[in-house]
């Protein structure tokens, strides 16, 4: 799709003029500078920041270039190293080659630095793809407000916890009206915004302090309490958070709110599948059609889009063939319109799997995962963390 994760860069260049030239050349490259200094990077700095690329000309007096590069690779294995130099000095170039640096950039740096960034971006993108776990990152989005993407996401995450042996994350990326914290009764004062505001030091340990882990193998990261305009967030940082989530969980279920938000656009490359939730109403289906058209325009594969018709009444005139013909994608699943959902929420619970609508959520989760049910579960999920445990699925 052409959109890549922006490189994170550290600069340790002693020469002030050269450092200024590099900074200017990076201004329009879509990168994030994590560190800029005239002294060599310390191991603690490197471990904390772990930049994708380190631009250096500063080498410690008591350390050779080869030793410095070895230390960088030892502390932060994913960091690539580029030497920046005023001229093509043969001796320095030979030292850089022996040290195993990834790039050698000479002044004027703009064109050479741009080429180096393109090359390293491709390497990082390929590395990210190859290192992804076997599980999936799936998003749920409503065609319009009130279609129920949040409800579907919560129940699918709950069923995944029962149906698999993977670590599951339920993430609320609906910054306008996220209610996952309420539905799941997530007892944490932190939110996805705390992860974003700490992006430069975010690691597995800090992440675990932010999420709510009220169920075994099921973590929840809420959106902020109350309404929070999505414009307040740097949407580019959401991709950084996605990289961490992928490395920690087998399955990530993301509530993306309604319609096509800047956040949804920012994370499209990281979604293995996107589930569009719509009701059978004319207005919702119209919005769904517009959403699908826009997704195709921005390059998202039609084959990764899944349509879920929610709140379908018992007696309806909707013909799924007509929906498919109009929207261009087949109906992936149908969920009934039942009062038992509101009754469950009033009682402080998610739907029990043996309820009529609960069975449909079970079937939906199984269809997403491919896991086969052995027998129907008689366990009940509570919004307040209670669950009667009874094996019901063959774990994978």
C-alpha positions as CSV (number, residue, x, y, z in Angstrom):
1,X,0.0,0.0,0.0
2,X,3.0,2.3,-0.1
3,X,2.6,3.4,3.5
4,X,5.4,2.1,5.8
5,X,6.2,2.4,9.4
6,X,8.3,5.6,9.8
7,X,11.8,4.9,10.7
8,X,13.1,5.9,14.2
9,X,16.5,7.4,14.0
10,X,19.3,8.3,16.4
11,X,22.0,10.8,15.5
12,X,25.4,10.9,17.2
13,X,27.5,13.2,15.0
14,X,30.2,15.3,16.6
15,X,30.6,17.7,13.7
16,X,28.0,20.4,14.2
17,X,27.8,21.5,10.6
18,X,27.4,17.9,9.4
19,X,24.8,17.3,12.1
20,X,22.8,20.3,11.0
21,X,23.0,19.1,7.4
22,X,21.7,15.6,8.4
23,X,18.9,17.1,10.4
24,X,17.8,19.2,7.4
25,X,18.0,16.3,5.0
26,X,15.7,14.3,7.4
27,X,13.1,17.0,7.7
28,X,10.8,15.7,4.9
29,X,11.7,12.0,5.1
30,X,8.8,11.0,7.4
31,X,11.2,9.7,10.1
32,X,11.2,10.3,13.9
33,X,14.4,11.4,15.5
34,X,14.7,9.8,18.9
35,X,18.1,11.1,19.8
36,X,20.4,13.9,18.6
37,X,23.8,14.6,20.3
38,X,27.5,15.2,19.6
39,X,28.7,12.3,21.7
40,X,28.7,8.6,21.1
41,X,25.6,6.7,22.2
42,X,25.7,5.0,25.6
43,X,24.4,1.4,26.0
44,X,21.6,2.5,28.3
45,X,20.4,5.0,25.8
46,X,20.5,2.5,23.0
47,X,18.7,-0.2,25.0
48,X,15.9,2.3,26.0
49,X,15.4,3.8,22.5
50,X,16.3,0.9,20.1
51,X,16.2,3.1,17.0
52,X,15.8,1.5,13.6
53,X,18.8,3.4,12.3
54,X,21.7,5.1,14.0
55,X,23.7,7.8,12.1
56,X,27.2,8.1,13.6
57,X,30.5,9.9,13.2
58,X,31.2,10.0,16.9
59,X,33.3,7.1,18.2
60,X,34.4,6.9,21.9
61,X,38.1,7.5,22.4
62,X,38.6,4.2,24.1
63,X,36.6,2.2,21.6
64,X,37.2,1.4,17.9
65,X,34.6,1.7,15.3
66,X,34.4,-2.1,15.1
67,X,33.9,-2.4,18.8
68,X,31.2,0.4,18.8
69,X,29.2,-1.4,16.0
70,X,29.5,-4.7,17.9
71,X,28.2,-3.0,21.1
72,X,25.3,-1.5,19.2
73,X,24.4,-4.8,17.7
74,X,24.7,-6.6,21.0
75,X,22.5,-4.1,22.9
76,X,19.9,-3.5,20.1
77,X,20.0,-6.2,17.5
78,X,17.5,-4.5,15.3
79,X,19.4,-1.2,15.0
80,X,21.1,-0.6,11.7
81,X,24.2,1.6,11.6
82,X,25.2,4.2,9.0
83,X,28.5,6.2,9.0
84,X,28.2,9.8,8.0
85,X,31.4,11.5,6.7
86,X,32.4,14.7,5.0
87,X,34.3,12.9,2.2
88,X,34.9,9.5,0.7
89,X,38.0,8.8,2.9
90,X,39.3,5.4,1.8
91,X,40.6,4.6,5.3
92,X,37.3,5.4,7.0
93,X,35.4,3.5,4.4
94,X,37.6,0.5,4.9
95,X,37.1,0.7,8.7
96,X,33.3,1.0,8.1
97,X,33.3,-2.1,5.9
98,X,35.3,-4.1,8.4
99,X,33.0,-3.0,11.2
100,X,30.0,-4.2,9.3
101,X,28.1,-1.0,9.1
102,X,25.0,-0.9,6.9
103,X,25.5,2.3,5.0
104,X,28.3,4.9,4.3
105,X,26.9,8.4,3.6
106,X,29.1,11.3,2.4
107,X,28.3,15.0,2.1
108,X,26.2,16.4,0.5
109,X,24.1,13.9,2.3
110,X,20.5,14.7,1.1
111,X,20.3,12.3,-1.9
112,X,22.5,9.6,-0.3
113,X,20.5,9.7,2.9
114,X,17.2,9.5,1.1
115,X,18.4,6.4,-0.8
116,X,19.7,4.9,2.5
117,X,16.4,5.5,4.2
118,X,14.4,3.9,1.4
119,X,16.7,0.8,1.5
120,X,16.5,0.5,5.3
121,X,12.7,1.1,5.3
122,X,12.4,-1.9,3.0
123,X,14.6,-4.0,5.2
124,X,12.7,-3.0,8.4
125,X,9.3,-3.7,6.7
126,X,10.5,-7.1,5.5
127,X,11.8,-7.9,9.0
128,X,8.6,-6.9,10.6
129,X,6.6,-9.1,8.2
130,X,8.8,-12.1,8.7
131,X,8.7,-11.8,12.5
132,X,5.0,-11.6,12.8
133,X,3.5,-14.3,15.0
134,X,1.2,-17.0,13.5
135,X,-1.9,-15.3,15.0
136,X,-3.8,-12.4,13.4
137,X,-4.5,-8.8,14.1
138,X,-8.1,-8.1,13.2
139,X,-10.0,-4.9,13.3
140,X,-13.8,-4.3,13.8
141,X,-15.3,-1.1,12.5
142,X,-19.0,0.1,12.4
143,X,-20.4,1.3,9.1
144,X,-22.1,4.1,11.1
145,X,-22.6,4.8,14.8
146,X,-24.7,2.2,16.6
147,X,-24.0,-0.8,14.4
148,X,-22.4,-2.7,17.2
149,X,-18.7,-3.2,16.3
150,X,-17.7,-2.8,20.0
151,X,-20.1,-5.5,21.1
152,X,-18.9,-7.9,18.4
153,X,-15.2,-7.2,19.2
154,X,-15.7,-7.9,23.0
155,X,-17.6,-11.2,22.4
156,X,-15.1,-12.4,19.7
157,X,-12.2,-11.6,22.1
158,X,-13.9,-13.5,24.9
159,X,-14.6,-16.5,22.6
160,X,-11.0,-16.5,21.4
161,X,-9.8,-16.8,24.9
162,X,-11.9,-19.9,25.3
163,X,-11.2,-21.3,21.8
164,X,-7.4,-20.9,21.7
165,X,-4.3,-21.2,23.9
166,X,-2.9,-17.9,22.6
167,X,-2.5,-14.7,24.5
168,X,-5.3,-12.4,23.4
169,X,-5.5,-8.6,23.4
170,X,-8.7,-6.5,23.1
171,X,-7.6,-3.0,22.2
172,X,-9.9,0.0,22.1
173,X,-8.8,2.4,19.4
174,X,-12.1,4.3,19.3
175,X,-10.9,7.6,20.7
176,X,-14.2,9.3,20.2
177,X,-16.5,7.1,22.2
178,X,-14.7,3.9,23.3
179,X,-16.7,1.9,25.8
180,X,-14.7,-1.3,26.0
181,X,-13.5,-0.4,29.5
182,X,-17.1,-0.2,30.6
183,X,-18.3,-3.4,28.9
184,X,-15.3,-5.4,30.1
185,X,-15.1,-3.6,33.4
186,X,-11.4,-3.1,32.9
187,X,-10.0,-2.0,36.2
188,X,-7.1,0.1,35.0
189,X,-6.7,3.9,35.1
190,X,-4.5,3.7,32.0
191,X,-5.5,3.8,28.4
192,X,-4.1,3.6,24.9
193,X,-3.2,7.3,25.2
194,X,-0.7,6.4,27.9
195,X,1.0,4.0,25.6
196,X,1.1,6.7,22.9
197,X,2.5,9.3,25.3
198,X,5.3,6.9,26.4
199,X,6.0,5.6,22.9
200,X,9.8,6.4,23.1
201,X,10.2,4.1,26.2
202,X,7.4,1.7,25.6
203,X,8.4,-1.9,26.0
204,X,6.9,-5.2,27.2
205,X,7.3,-4.4,30.9
206,X,5.7,-0.9,30.6
207,X,2.9,-2.3,28.4
208,X,2.0,-4.9,31.0
209,X,1.6,-2.1,33.5
210,X,-1.0,-0.4,31.3
211,X,-3.3,-3.2,30.3
212,X,-6.0,-4.9,32.4
213,X,-5.6,-8.6,32.8
214,X,-8.8,-9.6,34.5
215,X,-9.0,-12.9,32.6
216,X,-6.3,-15.6,32.0
217,X,-4.6,-14.9,28.6
218,X,-6.9,-11.9,27.9
219,X,-5.6,-8.4,28.2
220,X,-7.6,-5.2,27.6
221,X,-6.2,-1.8,26.7
222,X,-9.0,0.8,26.9
223,X,-9.5,4.1,25.2
224,X,-9.5,7.2,27.5
225,X,-12.3,7.7,29.9
226,X,-14.9,10.1,28.5
227,X,-14.9,11.6,25.1
228,X,-11.5,12.3,23.6
229,X,-11.1,13.9,20.1
230,X,-9.0,11.7,17.9
231,X,-7.3,14.8,16.6
232,X,-5.4,15.1,19.9
233,X,-3.4,12.0,19.1
234,X,-0.4,11.6,16.7
235,X,-1.9,8.8,14.6
236,X,1.5,7.8,13.3
237,X,2.4,6.5,16.7
238,X,-0.4,4.0,16.6
239,X,1.7,1.9,14.2
240,X,4.5,1.9,16.8
241,X,2.0,0.5,19.3
242,X,0.9,-2.1,16.8
243,X,4.5,-3.4,16.4
244,X,4.7,-4.0,20.1
245,X,1.2,-5.7,20.3
246,X,2.1,-8.0,17.4
247,X,5.2,-9.2,19.3
248,X,3.3,-10.0,22.5
249,X,0.0,-11.6,21.4
250,X,-1.1,-14.4,19.2
251,X,-4.4,-12.6,18.5
252,X,-5.1,-8.8,18.7
253,X,-8.8,-7.7,18.4
254,X,-9.0,-4.0,17.7
255,X,-12.2,-1.8,18.0
256,X,-11.7,0.9,15.5
257,X,-14.9,2.8,16.2
258,X,-17.1,3.9,13.3
259,X,-16.5,4.8,9.7
260,X,-13.0,5.7,8.3
261,X,-11.1,7.5,11.0
262,X,-7.5,8.8,10.7
263,X,-6.5,6.0,13.2
264,X,-8.0,3.3,11.0
265,X,-6.1,4.7,8.0
266,X,-2.8,4.8,9.9
267,X,-3.0,1.1,10.9
268,X,-4.4,-0.5,7.8
269,X,-1.1,-2.1,6.8
270,X,-1.1,-3.9,10.2
271,X,-4.6,-5.4,9.9
272,X,-4.7,-9.0,8.6
273,X,-8.4,-8.7,8.3
274,X,-11.0,-5.9,8.8
275,X,-14.5,-6.7,9.8
276,X,-17.1,-4.2,8.8
277,X,-20.2,-4.3,11.0
278,X,-23.4,-3.0,9.6
279,X,-27.1,-3.3,10.3
280,X,-29.5,-4.2,7.5
281,X,-30.9,-0.6,7.4
282,X,-30.7,1.3,4.2
283,X,-28.6,4.1,5.7
284,X,-26.1,1.7,7.3
285,X,-25.7,-0.3,4.1
286,X,-25.1,2.9,2.2
287,X,-22.4,3.9,4.7
288,X,-20.9,0.4,4.4
289,X,-20.8,0.7,0.6
290,X,-19.0,4.1,0.9
291,X,-16.5,2.6,3.4
292,X,-15.7,-0.4,1.2
293,X,-15.2,1.9,-1.8
294,X,-12.8,4.1,0.2
295,X,-10.9,1.1,1.4
296,X,-10.4,-0.1,-2.1
297,X,-9.3,3.4,-3.2
298,X,-6.5,3.6,-0.5
299,X,-5.3,0.1,-1.6
300,X,-6.7,-2.2,1.1
301,X,-7.3,-5.6,-0.4
302,X,-11.0,-6.5,-0.9
303,X,-10.1,-10.1,0.1
304,X,-9.2,-8.9,3.6
305,X,-12.6,-7.2,4.1
306,X,-15.4,-9.1,5.9
307,X,-19.0,-7.9,6.2
308,X,-21.0,-8.8,9.4
309,X,-24.7,-8.0,9.3
310,X,-25.7,-7.2,12.9
311,X,-29.1,-6.9,14.5
312,X,-30.9,-8.7,11.8
313,X,-34.6,-9.1,12.8
314,X,-36.3,-12.5,12.7
315,X,-38.5,-11.4,9.9
316,X,-36.7,-9.4,7.3
317,X,-36.7,-8.8,3.6
318,X,-32.9,-8.5,3.3
319,X,-31.6,-10.7,0.5
320,X,-27.9,-11.4,1.1
321,X,-27.4,-11.9,-2.6
322,X,-28.5,-8.3,-3.1
323,X,-26.3,-7.0,-0.4
324,X,-23.3,-8.8,-1.9
325,X,-24.1,-7.5,-5.4
326,X,-24.5,-3.9,-4.1
327,X,-21.4,-3.9,-1.7
328,X,-19.1,-6.1,-3.7
329,X,-18.3,-8.4,-0.8
330,X,-20.2,-11.4,0.6
331,X,-21.9,-11.5,4.0
332,X,-19.4,-13.2,6.3
333,X,-21.7,-13.6,9.3
334,X,-25.2,-12.7,10.5
335,X,-26.1,-11.8,14.0
336,X,-29.7,-11.6,15.3
337,X,-31.4,-8.7,16.9
338,X,-32.2,-10.0,20.4
339,X,-33.2,-8.4,23.7
340,X,-31.0,-10.9,25.6
341,X,-27.9,-8.7,24.8
342,X,-29.3,-5.7,26.7
343,X,-30.4,-8.0,29.5
344,X,-26.9,-9.4,29.8
345,X,-25.4,-5.9,29.9
346,X,-27.9,-4.9,32.5
347,X,-26.8,-7.9,34.6
348,X,-23.2,-6.9,34.2
349,X,-22.2,-9.8,31.9
350,X,-21.3,-10.6,28.3
351,X,-23.7,-13.0,26.7
352,X,-23.4,-16.6,27.8
353,X,-22.2,-18.9,25.0
354,X,-25.3,-21.1,25.3
355,X,-27.8,-18.2,24.7
356,X,-29.2,-17.9,21.2
357,X,-27.1,-14.9,20.3
358,X,-24.2,-16.2,22.3
359,X,-24.1,-19.2,20.0
360,X,-23.8,-16.9,17.0
361,X,-20.9,-15.1,18.6
362,X,-19.3,-18.5,19.2
363,X,-19.8,-19.5,15.6
364,X,-18.4,-16.1,14.4
365,X,-15.2,-16.5,16.6
366,X,-14.8,-20.1,15.3
367,X,-15.1,-18.9,11.7
368,X,-12.5,-16.2,12.3
369,X,-10.0,-18.8,13.9
370,X,-11.0,-22.0,12.1
371,X,-11.1,-23.8,15.5
372,X,-13.7,-26.5,15.7
373,X,-16.1,-26.8,18.7
374,X,-16.0,-30.1,20.6
375,X,-19.0,-29.4,22.6
376,X,-21.1,-26.4,23.7
377,X,-19.7,-24.5,26.6
378,X,-21.9,-24.0,29.7
379,X,-19.6,-21.3,31.1
380,X,-20.9,-17.7,31.7
381,X,-18.8,-14.6,31.3
382,X,-19.1,-11.8,33.7
383,X,-18.3,-8.2,33.0
384,X,-16.8,-8.0,36.5
385,X,-14.3,-10.8,35.9
386,X,-16.2,-13.9,37.0
387,X,-16.3,-16.9,34.8
388,X,-17.3,-20.5,35.4
389,X,-14.6,-22.6,33.8
390,X,-15.6,-25.5,31.6
391,X,-13.6,-26.7,28.7
392,X,-15.6,-26.3,25.5
393,X,-13.1,-26.0,22.7
394,X,-10.1,-27.7,21.3
395,X,-7.3,-25.2,22.0
396,X,-4.8,-24.3,19.4
